[in-house]
Amino acid sequence: MNGIFKRMHYFSCIRFLLEVKIIAKEKDNPINEQIRFAEVMVIGPNGEKLGIKSKADALVLANYAGFDLVLINDKADVPVCKIMDYNKFRYEKQKKIKEAKKKQREANIEIKEYRLSVNIDKHDFDTRVKNAIKNLEKGCKIKASIRFKGRQFAHPELGKEVLMRFADVISNVADIESMPKLEGRSMFMQFTPKK
């Protein structure tokens, strides 16, 4: 019984240490005393090169300027440090990352496809319309398609009629991006959410 309690204590300690590690993430760029190099190339706050200095001299320069000494590139022959306001640097970096993610989300708008048929039942049609409206409200694009089977291909106007009825029902939340197009045995129509 005593061994079970020891194991439980051991696992709770490991869990605690993992939580602490997650909470206290290391900073991206080492600053000030965290820099572990004896000599560094120092760049001033305005971008001017101040030359190769010892770590102590670089820290004195940064303190004198009222900024932090931030390690920018540790892969070079002589590590490069810049004298700057680290909090402002971190804020701008996070802002750039946020903007990049926002642009990526806008570029990768999800397209949801709904398959209809020429002789679709009213209940099935209403269910697809309801789901399409939900996804349009979330910001997704919608693609409605009809696959013609057998002799249905002889009457593509029936498929177009179903797609136009679908477009009419969701017209209050969606704009038509492309009118019905016949490609092979399928007919497609695309919608975008209204701004």
C-alpha positions, 0 to 999 in steps of 0.5 A, a space after each residue: 500500500 505504501 508503494 502506491 502512495 509513493 508512485 502517486 506522489 511521484 506522478 503528482 510531482 512530475 505533473 506539477 513540474 510540467 505545469 510549471 514548465 508550461 507556465 514559465 515558458 522561456 523567452 524567445 530571445 535572451 536579454 541582458 544577463 541571460 546572454 551567455 556569450 563573452 563577446 557580442 556584435 552590438 547594434 545601437 537603438 537606431 540601427 548603427 553598428 557599435 562594433 564587437 564589445 564584451 558582454 559587460 560593456 554591451 550591458 553598460 551601454 544598454 543600461 546607459 541608453 535605458 534599454 535592454 540588450 537583446 540577442 538577435 542572432 546567435 548563429 553568426 560567427 560573433 553573436 549579434 545583440 541589439 540595444 532596444 526596448 524589449 517589451 516593445 519588441 515583443 509586443 510588435 512581434 506578437 502583433 505581426 504574428 496575429 496579423 499573419 494568422 488573420 491573413 492566413 485565416 482570410 486566405 484559407 476560408 473553408 468551403 463547405 459542400 452540400 450535395 443536392 439531387 434532382 429529386 431531393 425530398 423537401 425535408 432533406 432540402 430544408 436540412 441542407 439549407 439550415 446547415 448551409 445558413 449556419 456555416 455562412 454565418 460562421 464565415 464559410 463559403 458554400 458550394 452546392 452540387 448536383 450529380 446527375 445519375 442515369 437519364 437525369 443527365 438529359 434534363 440539366 434544367 431540373 438540376 439548375 432549378 433545384 440550385 436556384 431554389 437553394 440560392 433563393 432560400 439562402 439569399 438573405 445570408 449569402 451572395 452568389 459567387 458563381 452561377 450554376 455550371 455544368 462540369 461532366 455529370 455534375 452541376 456546381 454553384 458557389 456562395 459567399 457570406 454577405 458582408 
